[in-house]
Amino acid sequence: MPTLEFKGKQFVYSHHLSVPFRELEVVPEKSLPAEGRQASLDDNLIIHGDNLEALKALLPTHAGKIDCIFIDPPYNTGNEGWCYNDNVRSPLMQEWLKKSANPVDKEDLERHDKWLCMMWPRLNLLHELLSDEGVAAISIDDNEFARLMAILDEIFSIDEHKVKVACWKTRNTDNRVKSKMSVDHEYVIFLSKSELNMRGRVIDRSDFSNPDSDPRGDYVTDPLTGKATAEQRQNLHYRIVNRLTGDIYDPDPSRGWITDETGFLALLHDNRIYWPENHQTGKPRKKRFLFETAERMPISSFWSDLKGQSGADAVDKIMGERRFDFPKSIEFVSRVVDLISKPDSIILDSFAGSGTTAHAVLAANHRDGGNRRFILVECEEYADTLTAERVRRVINGYAFTGTQREELYREKITWSQFTKNQQQILRQVEHFEKKAAASFDRVKKEIKDGVLTVTGERTIEEKMPGLSGSFTFCSLGQPIEVESLLTGQGLPAFAALARYVFYTATGRSLADIAKPSTDGYIGETELFRIHLFYQPDPAWLRSNEAALDAERVTAITKGNKIGKRAIVFAVAKFMSQKELTGQRIEFCQLPYAVHRILGN
C-alpha cells in the first residue's frame, strides 16, 4: 500500500498512544440538564479542551461506540491562524517547532507537514472511537484533499467500498482570482471501517394508502408509461382494455408502456393494476406496496443546491452579533447528519467551532422525534461563550424578528418530467402543504437548477421557538497517572481508574461500572472478567487490605460462572501466580502492569 511521507511523521506515528488519559469533569454551572435532573456524562456533551486529549479521554467509555463522526478541520489555507503545538516528546520535533513559524500562515513552507502532524494522531483516535458499522464525514477543500485521502488510506485501509466523496457548491458569486477560475466547491469525504452504508435521501411514506383494501397493505401507484417509440419497441405499443368497464387506453405514441402485453397481463392477474376513476383524464397505473419500498433513495455525489447558504448569517441571528467567521451552514451539516445518522445515533464533532453540529442534531430530533446524542469538543476559550451558548439558545429559543424557513421536501426533477407527471407531482406538493399548514404561515414551491423544493416559512415577531434538549459541559481533568499510586499524590478516583484499566487491558470501553463487591468485579468482555481492588487512599493502598488474597480469589472464582479468564488489578498479592493460573486468574500489579491484554 502506498504511504505518504511528511516531516515529523516518524515522531507522531504513535503519538496518540502516549497522550495521557484525562477524566472528564462535569461543570454544572455551564451545563443545561433536563428539568429535574443533574448534569451527567450520560447526556449530550460539550467538552472544553484540546481535542487530542479529549478524544483520548473518551476512549474508556466510547471506544468502538461512536456511530457517526463529522469534523470540519482547518483547511490549511494559510489564512486561518491555527497553531500546531502538540506536546510530542521527541527533542528533534520540539526543536523543529521552536524554530518554525507559528501560527501557520502562507509563508510557512512546512505548513502541509504541520497539518499532517496535527491530523495524524487525531484520525487514529477517531478510528478507535468509530464503531465497526459507523460512518465518518470530513469536510475539506483542495488545499489538503489529496494529502488527507492518502493518510486516511493508511489509517482506515480504504477502498471503493469504504469511501465516497461528495462535492458541493459553496458560493453563488464568483471567487475572482488571477487564475480566472472561480473556486466555489468543497468536498465531504464519507468513510467507514467496513462497507460504507449511506442512509440516502428520506422518502416520505405518508402518501401510502389502501383505498381498495388490498390484503398486501398500503401502496402508491406508479405510471405504466414506458420510454420507447413504436419504431424502437413495437411490443410495448398495444391497447389496454378494462374488462370490467370496457374503457380503452392507448399508449403514448412516443413512449409506449413499461412492459409488453404478457407482462401487463401478469400484473393484472396479480391485482397490481390501479384503474383511474375517469378514463378520459387518467391512465392505468401500477401498484407499489409499502413493504416493497425502501425508506431512502441514493444521493448524488454533486450537491449544487446548497450554494448561498451562509452559516455566519445563522450564527449572527442566534447570537445577535458577528461572533464566528466562516462556520458551516446548518443546511449543510443537517444534510450530513441526516445521511450518516439514525434516530438513536451518537454524533461526534471534535472541531466544534460555533456548534453547528449540535444545532443540526437537535433539529433532526425535533423533526422526527429521534434521540440522537452529540459530543462536541472545542479547545478555544469560546467553548462556553459561543459554542455552548449557541446550543443553549437553540434549545431554549432566542430573540429574533424575521422569517424562519425550513425545507420540507426536495427532489431532483427536469422540466420534461414535471410536464409529463404534473398531476402526481402536484399531489405530492399538496400533501406537504397540508402537513405544514399547522406549523408554517405559508409554503413556497420552486423548481430551480433542476431541483424541486418545498419550503415552509414562518414569520417570527419576538422569539424563535426552542428545539428542546439538554447537554452537559465538561472540562478535562488532570492526567490519570497510575504512577501516582507510588507517591500517593493526585490519586485518580475509583471510577476513572476502573475505566482506564478496563480499556488498557481489553481495548473496550466501559460505560457502566459494576457496583462494588468483594470480588472487585468491574466489567467483562466475551473472553475476560476484569477485577480491580483500589481506593484513592494512600494508607489503604499500603495496607494488607489492598492485596489479592485467598478470600478474594474464592469470591472471584465463585462469581465466574462460565469459567472466563479473570484479570485482576491490585497493588500486591499474597499468592503465587502458579496458584492463580490454576484458578484461571492473571494478576496485574498496579501501577506497573497496566497493559492491553487483547491488543488492537
Secondary structure, DSSP 8 states (H G I E B T S, - for coil): ------TTHHHHTTHHHHS--EEEEE-GGG-B--TT----TTS-EEEES-HHHHHHHHHHHHTTTEEEEEE------S-S----------HHHHHHHHHS-SS--TT-TTHHHHHHHHHHHHHHHHHHHEEEEEEEEEEE-TTTHHHHHHHHHHHH---TTTEEEEEEE--SS----TTS----EEEEEEE-SSS-----EE---TT-B-TT--TT--EEEEE-B-S--TTT-GGG---EE-TTT--EE---TTT-BSS-HHHHHHHHHTT-EE--S-TTT---EEEEEGGGS-SEE---SEE-TTTT--HHHHHHHHHSS---SS---HHHHHHHHHHH--TT-EEEESS-TTTHHHHHHHHHHHHH----EEEEEE-STHIIIIIIHHHHHHHH-EE--EEEEEEEEEEE--HHHHHHTHHHHHHHHHHHHHHHTTT-SEEEEEEETTEEEEEEEEEESSEE------BEEEEEEEE--TTHHHH-SS---HHHHHHHHHHHHHS---SS-----TT-EEEE-SSEEEEE---S-HHHHTSGGGEE-HHHHHHHHHH-TT--EEEEEESEESS-HHHHHHTTEEEEETTTT---SS--
